[in-house]
Amino acid sequence: SGATLEAGQTAVVHYTAVDWGASAVATSTWTAMVPAKVALDGTDATQFTFAGVVKDALVGVPVGSQVLVVVPGDQAVVYVVDILGVFAE
């Protein structure tokens, strides 16, 4: 029910990325309990670089949502992203 993320904003998120082939967590912000800032403008993220398809999946989604994104390929990765807010610079 929060504000909708727009291209050009920086989202504040918690995420877990799972290497589908290995069935193992590749990386997660939940481990350190420190959210990441993700630039939704096509440039590298402030703290973490998401694949473009993950960034694209976040645009238009309200703050407070949880998004599941599958990045297909030989090394498929599944992202679970909790959208916490919009970073105000």
Rosetta constraint file for C-alpha pairs under 8 A:
AtomPair CA 1 CA 62 HARMONIC 6.24 0.50
AtomPair CA 1 CA 63 HARMONIC 6.80 0.50
AtomPair CA 1 CA 64 HARMONIC 6.66 0.50
AtomPair CA 2 CA 62 HARMONIC 5.18 0.50
AtomPair CA 2 CA 63 HARMONIC 4.48 0.50
AtomPair CA 2 CA 64 HARMONIC 6.06 0.50
AtomPair CA 3 CA 62 HARMONIC 5.32 0.50
AtomPair CA 3 CA 63 HARMONIC 5.56 0.50
AtomPair CA 4 CA 59 HARMONIC 7.66 0.50
AtomPair CA 4 CA 60 HARMONIC 5.48 0.50
AtomPair CA 4 CA 61 HARMONIC 5.33 0.50
AtomPair CA 4 CA 62 HARMONIC 4.06 0.50
AtomPair CA 4 CA 63 HARMONIC 6.17 0.50
AtomPair CA 5 CA 9 HARMONIC 6.97 0.50
AtomPair CA 5 CA 11 HARMONIC 7.27 0.50
AtomPair CA 5 CA 58 HARMONIC 6.84 0.50
AtomPair CA 5 CA 59 HARMONIC 5.15 0.50
AtomPair CA 5 CA 60 HARMONIC 5.14 0.50
AtomPair CA 5 CA 61 HARMONIC 5.60 0.50
AtomPair CA 5 CA 62 HARMONIC 6.01 0.50
AtomPair CA 5 CA 63 HARMONIC 6.95 0.50
AtomPair CA 5 CA 86 HARMONIC 7.36 0.50
AtomPair CA 6 CA 40 HARMONIC 7.39 0.50
AtomPair CA 6 CA 59 HARMONIC 5.21 0.50
AtomPair CA 6 CA 60 HARMONIC 5.91 0.50
AtomPair CA 7 CA 40 HARMONIC 5.13 0.50
AtomPair CA 7 CA 41 HARMONIC 5.45 0.50
AtomPair CA 7 CA 59 HARMONIC 5.94 0.50
AtomPair CA 8 CA 39 HARMONIC 6.88 0.50
AtomPair CA 8 CA 40 HARMONIC 5.15 0.50
AtomPair CA 8 CA 41 HARMONIC 4.20 0.50
AtomPair CA 8 CA 42 HARMONIC 7.99 0.50
AtomPair CA 9 CA 39 HARMONIC 6.13 0.50
AtomPair CA 9 CA 40 HARMONIC 5.50 0.50
AtomPair CA 9 CA 41 HARMONIC 6.76 0.50
AtomPair CA 9 CA 86 HARMONIC 6.96 0.50
AtomPair CA 9 CA 87 HARMONIC 7.47 0.50
AtomPair CA 10 CA 37 HARMONIC 6.16 0.50
AtomPair CA 10 CA 38 HARMONIC 5.28 0.50
AtomPair CA 10 CA 39 HARMONIC 4.23 0.50
AtomPair CA 10 CA 40 HARMONIC 5.74 0.50
AtomPair CA 10 CA 41 HARMONIC 7.97 0.50
AtomPair CA 10 CA 86 HARMONIC 5.85 0.50
AtomPair CA 10 CA 87 HARMONIC 5.36 0.50
AtomPair CA 10 CA 88 HARMONIC 7.81 0.50
AtomPair CA 11 CA 37 HARMONIC 5.57 0.50
AtomPair CA 11 CA 38 HARMONIC 5.11 0.50
AtomPair CA 11 CA 39 HARMONIC 6.39 0.50
AtomPair CA 11 CA 40 HARMONIC 7.13 0.50
AtomPair CA 11 CA 83 HARMONIC 7.06 0.50
AtomPair CA 11 CA 84 HARMONIC 7.56 0.50
AtomPair CA 11 CA 85 HARMONIC 5.92 0.50
AtomPair CA 11 CA 86 HARMONIC 4.59 0.50
AtomPair CA 11 CA 87 HARMONIC 5.82 0.50
AtomPair CA 12 CA 35 HARMONIC 6.41 0.50
AtomPair CA 12 CA 36 HARMONIC 5.70 0.50
AtomPair CA 12 CA 37 HARMONIC 4.63 0.50
AtomPair CA 12 CA 38 HARMONIC 6.40 0.50
AtomPair CA 12 CA 83 HARMONIC 6.32 0.50
AtomPair CA 12 CA 84 HARMONIC 5.43 0.50
AtomPair CA 12 CA 85 HARMONIC 5.05 0.50
AtomPair CA 12 CA 86 HARMONIC 5.61 0.50
AtomPair CA 12 CA 87 HARMONIC 6.02 0.50
AtomPair CA 13 CA 35 HARMONIC 5.41 0.50
AtomPair CA 13 CA 36 HARMONIC 5.36 0.50
AtomPair CA 13 CA 37 HARMONIC 6.39 0.50
AtomPair CA 13 CA 38 HARMONIC 7.36 0.50
AtomPair CA 13 CA 81 HARMONIC 6.49 0.50
AtomPair CA 13 CA 82 HARMONIC 5.47 0.50
AtomPair CA 13 CA 83 HARMONIC 4.69 0.50
AtomPair CA 13 CA 84 HARMONIC 5.19 0.50
AtomPair CA 13 CA 85 HARMONIC 7.05 0.50
AtomPair CA 14 CA 28 HARMONIC 7.58 0.50
AtomPair CA 14 CA 29 HARMONIC 5.52 0.50
AtomPair CA 14 CA 30 HARMONIC 6.45 0.50
AtomPair CA 14 CA 34 HARMONIC 7.61 0.50
AtomPair CA 14 CA 35 HARMONIC 4.88 0.50
AtomPair CA 14 CA 36 HARMONIC 6.21 0.50
AtomPair CA 14 CA 81 HARMONIC 5.89 0.50
AtomPair CA 14 CA 82 HARMONIC 5.15 0.50
AtomPair CA 14 CA 83 HARMONIC 6.79 0.50
AtomPair CA 14 CA 84 HARMONIC 7.24 0.50
AtomPair CA 15 CA 28 HARMONIC 5.60 0.50
AtomPair CA 15 CA 29 HARMONIC 5.70 0.50
AtomPair CA 15 CA 30 HARMONIC 6.97 0.50
AtomPair CA 15 CA 35 HARMONIC 7.91 0.50
AtomPair CA 15 CA 79 HARMONIC 6.72 0.50
AtomPair CA 15 CA 80 HARMONIC 5.44 0.50
AtomPair CA 15 CA 81 HARMONIC 4.32 0.50
AtomPair CA 15 CA 82 HARMONIC 6.06 0.50
AtomPair CA 16 CA 25 HARMONIC 7.03 0.50
AtomPair CA 16 CA 26 HARMONIC 7.71 0.50
AtomPair CA 16 CA 27 HARMONIC 5.95 0.50
AtomPair CA 16 CA 28 HARMONIC 4.20 0.50
AtomPair CA 16 CA 29 HARMONIC 6.63 0.50
AtomPair CA 16 CA 30 HARMONIC 7.23 0.50
AtomPair CA 16 CA 79 HARMONIC 5.69 0.50
AtomPair CA 16 CA 80 HARMONIC 5.31 0.50
AtomPair CA 16 CA 81 HARMONIC 6.69 0.50
AtomPair CA 17 CA 25 HARMONIC 5.91 0.50
AtomPair CA 17 CA 26 HARMONIC 5.47 0.50
AtomPair CA 17 CA 27 HARMONIC 5.34 0.50
AtomPair CA 17 CA 28 HARMONIC 6.15 0.50
AtomPair CA 17 CA 77 HARMONIC 6.43 0.50
AtomPair CA 17 CA 78 HARMONIC 5.59 0.50
AtomPair CA 17 CA 79 HARMONIC 4.45 0.50
AtomPair CA 17 CA 80 HARMONIC 6.55 0.50
AtomPair CA 18 CA 23 HARMONIC 6.72 0.50
AtomPair CA 18 CA 24 HARMONIC 5.60 0.50
AtomPair CA 18 CA 25 HARMONIC 4.30 0.50
AtomPair CA 18 CA 26 HARMONIC 5.19 0.50
AtomPair CA 18 CA 27 HARMONIC 7.19 0.50
AtomPair CA 18 CA 77 HARMONIC 5.52 0.50
AtomPair CA 18 CA 78 HARMONIC 5.10 0.50
AtomPair CA 18 CA 79 HARMONIC 6.40 0.50
AtomPair CA 19 CA 23 HARMONIC 5.73 0.50
AtomPair CA 19 CA 24 HARMONIC 5.51 0.50
AtomPair CA 19 CA 25 HARMONIC 6.13 0.50
AtomPair CA 19 CA 26 HARMONIC 5.69 0.50
AtomPair CA 19 CA 75 HARMONIC 7.03 0.50
AtomPair CA 19 CA 76 HARMONIC 6.33 0.50
AtomPair CA 19 CA 77 HARMONIC 4.77 0.50
AtomPair CA 19 CA 78 HARMONIC 6.64 0.50
AtomPair CA 20 CA 24 HARMONIC 7.04 0.50
AtomPair CA 20 CA 75 HARMONIC 7.24 0.50
AtomPair CA 20 CA 76 HARMONIC 5.55 0.50
AtomPair CA 20 CA 77 HARMONIC 5.50 0.50
AtomPair CA 20 CA 78 HARMONIC 6.54 0.50
AtomPair CA 21 CA 75 HARMONIC 6.61 0.50
AtomPair CA 21 CA 76 HARMONIC 6.83 0.50
AtomPair CA 28 CA 32 HARMONIC 7.98 0.50
AtomPair CA 29 CA 33 HARMONIC 5.85 0.50
AtomPair CA 29 CA 34 HARMONIC 5.72 0.50
AtomPair CA 29 CA 35 HARMONIC 5.76 0.50
AtomPair CA 29 CA 36 HARMONIC 6.88 0.50
AtomPair CA 30 CA 34 HARMONIC 6.78 0.50
AtomPair CA 30 CA 35 HARMONIC 7.53 0.50
AtomPair CA 36 CA 46 HARMONIC 7.83 0.50
AtomPair CA 36 CA 47 HARMONIC 5.86 0.50
AtomPair CA 36 CA 48 HARMONIC 6.55 0.50
AtomPair CA 37 CA 45 HARMONIC 6.51 0.50
AtomPair CA 37 CA 46 HARMONIC 5.51 0.50
AtomPair CA 37 CA 47 HARMONIC 5.67 0.50
AtomPair CA 37 CA 48 HARMONIC 6.99 0.50
AtomPair CA 37 CA 87 HARMONIC 7.26 0.50
AtomPair CA 38 CA 44 HARMONIC 7.91 0.50
AtomPair CA 38 CA 45 HARMONIC 4.55 0.50
AtomPair CA 38 CA 46 HARMONIC 5.92 0.50
AtomPair CA 38 CA 47 HARMONIC 6.89 0.50
AtomPair CA 38 CA 48 HARMONIC 6.49 0.50
AtomPair CA 38 CA 49 HARMONIC 7.21 0.50
AtomPair CA 38 CA 50 HARMONIC 7.46 0.50
AtomPair CA 38 CA 55 HARMONIC 7.77 0.50
AtomPair CA 39 CA 43 HARMONIC 6.60 0.50
AtomPair CA 39 CA 44 HARMONIC 6.65 0.50
AtomPair CA 39 CA 45 HARMONIC 4.62 0.50
AtomPair CA 39 CA 46 HARMONIC 6.35 0.50
AtomPair CA 39 CA 55 HARMONIC 7.91 0.50
AtomPair CA 40 CA 45 HARMONIC 7.74 0.50
AtomPair CA 40 CA 55 HARMONIC 5.80 0.50
AtomPair CA 40 CA 56 HARMONIC 7.50 0.50
AtomPair CA 40 CA 58 HARMONIC 7.96 0.50
AtomPair CA 40 CA 59 HARMONIC 7.23 0.50
AtomPair CA 42 CA 52 HARMONIC 7.16 0.50
AtomPair CA 42 CA 55 HARMONIC 7.94 0.50
AtomPair CA 44 CA 48 HARMONIC 7.42 0.50
AtomPair CA 44 CA 49 HARMONIC 5.50 0.50
AtomPair CA 44 CA 50 HARMONIC 7.92 0.50
AtomPair CA 45 CA 49 HARMONIC 4.92 0.50
AtomPair CA 45 CA 50 HARMONIC 7.17 0.50
AtomPair CA 50 CA 54 HARMONIC 6.07 0.50
AtomPair CA 50 CA 55 HARMONIC 6.38 0.50
AtomPair CA 51 CA 55 HARMONIC 6.65 0.50
AtomPair CA 51 CA 71 HARMONIC 7.95 0.50
AtomPair CA 52 CA 56 HARMONIC 6.07 0.50
AtomPair CA 53 CA 57 HARMONIC 6.16 0.50
AtomPair CA 53 CA 71 HARMONIC 7.10 0.50
AtomPair CA 54 CA 58 HARMONIC 6.60 0.50
AtomPair CA 54 CA 69 HARMONIC 6.24 0.50
AtomPair CA 54 CA 71 HARMONIC 7.65 0.50
AtomPair CA 54 CA 79 HARMONIC 7.77 0.50
AtomPair CA 55 CA 59 HARMONIC 6.82 0.50
AtomPair CA 57 CA 61 HARMONIC 7.83 0.50
AtomPair CA 57 CA 67 HARMONIC 7.91 0.50
AtomPair CA 57 CA 69 HARMONIC 7.17 0.50
AtomPair CA 58 CA 67 HARMONIC 7.53 0.50
AtomPair CA 61 CA 65 HARMONIC 6.98 0.50
AtomPair CA 62 CA 83 HARMONIC 7.71 0.50
AtomPair CA 63 CA 83 HARMONIC 5.26 0.50
AtomPair CA 63 CA 84 HARMONIC 5.84 0.50
AtomPair CA 63 CA 85 HARMONIC 5.45 0.50
AtomPair CA 63 CA 86 HARMONIC 7.67 0.50
AtomPair CA 64 CA 82 HARMONIC 6.98 0.50
AtomPair CA 64 CA 83 HARMONIC 5.38 0.50
AtomPair CA 64 CA 84 HARMONIC 5.71 0.50
AtomPair CA 64 CA 85 HARMONIC 7.36 0.50
AtomPair CA 65 CA 82 HARMONIC 6.05 0.50
AtomPair CA 65 CA 83 HARMONIC 5.54 0.50
AtomPair CA 65 CA 84 HARMONIC 7.91 0.50
AtomPair CA 66 CA 80 HARMONIC 6.93 0.50
AtomPair CA 66 CA 81 HARMONIC 5.54 0.50
AtomPair CA 66 CA 82 HARMONIC 4.42 0.50
AtomPair CA 66 CA 83 HARMONIC 6.22 0.50
AtomPair CA 67 CA 79 HARMONIC 7.88 0.50
AtomPair CA 67 CA 80 HARMONIC 5.73 0.50
AtomPair CA 67 CA 81 HARMONIC 5.10 0.50
AtomPair CA 67 CA 82 HARMONIC 6.49 0.50
AtomPair CA 67 CA 83 HARMONIC 7.89 0.50
AtomPair CA 68 CA 78 HARMONIC 7.15 0.50
AtomPair CA 68 CA 79 HARMONIC 5.70 0.50
AtomPair CA 68 CA 80 HARMONIC 4.65 0.50
AtomPair CA 68 CA 81 HARMONIC 6.44 0.50
AtomPair CA 69 CA 78 HARMONIC 5.82 0.50
AtomPair CA 69 CA 79 HARMONIC 5.12 0.50
AtomPair CA 69 CA 80 HARMONIC 6.56 0.50
AtomPair CA 69 CA 81 HARMONIC 8.00 0.50
AtomPair CA 70 CA 76 HARMONIC 7.16 0.50
AtomPair CA 70 CA 77 HARMONIC 6.00 0.50
AtomPair CA 70 CA 78 HARMONIC 4.48 0.50
AtomPair CA 70 CA 79 HARMONIC 6.31 0.50
AtomPair CA 71 CA 76 HARMONIC 5.56 0.50
AtomPair CA 71 CA 77 HARMONIC 5.25 0.50
AtomPair CA 71 CA 78 HARMONIC 6.21 0.50
AtomPair CA 71 CA 79 HARMONIC 7.93 0.50
AtomPair CA 72 CA 76 HARMONIC 4.58 0.50
AtomPair CA 72 CA 77 HARMONIC 6.75 0.50
